[in-house]
Amino acid sequence: MTSTEFAPGLVINGFTPPLNLHDFKLIAFDMDSTLINIECVDEIADAVGRKSQVAAITEATMRGEIADFKESLRQRVALLKGVTVADMERVFNERLQLNPGAAELVATCKEAGLRVLLVSGGFTFFADRVQDLLNIDYTRSNVLEIEAGVLTGKMVDQPWGDICDGAEKRRMLLQTCADLGISHKQAIAMGDGANDLPMMAEAGLSVAYHAKPKVREQAMVAINSGGLDRLLTLF
């Protein structure tokens, strides 16, 4: 695939702009380090003094060095045992921010008639709030088990399965397209880590945002500097 620097920090692979935003009907986002500025699991772990331990596993997983996302997440969630709901509230209120351009990109896509999907290997505690902030149509993420206001170190199985990993992100993208009666090639998928690659491979336009090297190499668009709304310069 031929790579071209379309603008400083904005690389395109294998196509020539401009594109037409109205040709797309769905945009799917990863959450942690894509729509938002943090990896929530790392910040939650900070409350029990285990951030460095958890962050090392997260980094290796996102780089694709740990292939089994489900087992990686189970290991990290086990280290969250003892974190309180109040601790998670503080992470949301004091540390979590939307990444630059997130609100602008989502709003522009919705104005153009696209539906918006958030698919996250993170947690409903944060994904549901981000959904409300950005008026997102659909979400899929993981549920932390809570007893008496404290995390148990486990997750709760859901009707669709146990953990939202790369395969589930891909399945959710394809299922949402089917429900909307559109082709998966009418979808845009944006992410930063190795577990985003399966859904990005199905989309008509795949976008790496400040991503790991493996993801930048495989995406059709790599936004390496600036905000999420830089994607709009291609349309």
Secondary structure by P-SEA (a helix, b strand, c coil): cccccccccbbbcccccccccccccbbbbbccccccccaaaaaaacccccaaaaaaaaaaaaacccccaaaaaaaaaaaaccccaaaaaaaaacccccccaaaaaaaaaaaabbbbbbbcccccccaaaaaaacccccbbbbbbbbcccccccbbbbccccccccaaaaaaaaaaaaaaaccccccbbbbbccccaaaaaaaccbbbbccccaaaaaaccccccccccccccccc
